[in-house]
Amino acid sequence: MAASIPLLLLLAASLAASASAATFTITNKCGFTVWPAATPVGGGTQLNSGATWTINVPAGTSSGRVWGRTGCSFSGNRGSCQTGDCGGALACTLSGQPPLTLAEFTIGGSQDFYDISVIDGFNIGMAFSCSTGVGLVCRDSGCPDAYHNPNDMKTHACGGNSNYQVTFCP
């Protein structure tokens, strides 16, 4: 019985490691605080200028989003933001209110998909890239790398289990 305990721990560790298919590193290069949010995983946090936040996204996550909230004021886990607010929550469980610049993704098996969208407006410059794909940069509402309407063809593919970088104010 004692020999089976290490085996069970090894199995649990291996399942936990395979559950995190993608790592997102979110960096604030703005001269002001940004409150990044992520759904359906990640929630939200305060990100001072120059700071970085890392979240792990499991395989099979579809319709994921990362965005920056600005002009926020929180007391504990409740507050509000001038842009990108998600019902007054610090840790978002629903998408933010427009205007917001979105980094959108689907984490699959052997291939992931990602894009930047300004369909819901533009609130902050953003760069979005993966370790094996094209880097996207959106510094204003007219950015050519972003979806401007649902019929745009701006989705990019990336190898599965990639690392992603989201940078505010690139």
Secondary structure, DSSP 8 states (H G I E B T S, - for coil): -TTHHHHHHHHHHHHHHHHEEEEEEEEE-SSS-BEEEEETTTEE--B-TT-EEEEEEETT--SEEEEEEBS-EEETTEEE-SBS--TTBSS-SS---SS--EEEEE--SSEEEEEEE-TT---S-EEEEETTS--EEE-STT-TTEESSTT----EEEETT-EEEEEE--
